[in-house]
Amino acid sequence: MSDSRVAVIIEDDQDIRDLIQVVLSQSGFTVHAVDRGAAGVSAVREQQPDIITLDIGLPDIDGFEVARQIREFSDCYIIMLTSRAEELDTLLGLESGADDYLTKPFRPRELRSRVAAMMRRPRASGPAMAAPDDPLVTTDFPTESLHTMMRASAMNAVLEEAEPELDGASEPAAVERSPRRDGWLEAHGLVLDKSRWVASVDGSPVDLTRSEFDLLLALMESGQVVRTKSELARRLRAEPYDTGSYISEADERTVEVHMGNLRRKLGDNPKEPRWIRTVRGVGYCLEA
């Protein structure tokens, strides 16, 4: 990895913080480590890192809120590291803007592998940076109310998979797409500009995370060819669809949550999809 790459560690456990710093430093990153959520948001704003490791159980602001604040001005990769193994916590982490979720204790090799997979993916042109005089951190938020809304949203992403789906037995066909120019894809008013990593619906910009953009791009490129959840999980790892690497249930659930978030941002109804069709027991494809 290039020496110019920057990482920020937000972790209150010194032993784990030191371990992550060693792993990332050996991978070629310039590392900045902090032990508080507010300091982490400030460090990300100042350093503009390529990747962040983020603990959930921080002393001042929990990791969900830290991720939400960071997503207001940065599109860097976020890996959440936590001892919480419950599925709902995983969903909340992804819902708040994380790209990946790693449960403690973890093996340094696994962290290194996930970081390497993320850095193989093209960088997106994320949301505009906040003005220099904007407040660095907002701490006067209704924590209980925020968590309630996030849990409801995360549960909706799970329940969405229970909606009526289409049978995947039919023969897939190529979708008609209208490329406006090199690097552009268009379908039913949805436009992706791969050269600038931006998306719009009926002329209005849509703010997507990198993972959401990658998944949408995969569907746009594949058309009505169905992509399985395993294939899409590999896409997020920047691996070929047919590589045969192991995909866990958690990896597939991550794809489901990202898809749920993507649909909400696009305003796409899973019951009557305009763009993303769920194929029962298989995966997803672009609506004809």
Protein Blocks (a to p, Z undefined) as FASTA:
>chain_A
ZZkbccddddfblklmmmmmmmmmmnopacdddfbfklmmmmmmmnopabdcddfbbfkb
cfklmmmmmmmmpccdcddddfbfbfklmmmmmmnopabdcdddddfklmmmmmmmmmmp
ccddddddddfkbcfbdcbbcfklmmmmmmmmmmmmmmmmmpccddfkbccdddddddfb
ghiaceehiacdfknopadeehiacdddfklmmmmmmmmmnomaccdfklmmmmmnopaf
klopacdfklmmmmmmmmmmmmmmnopafklcfklccdehilccddZZ
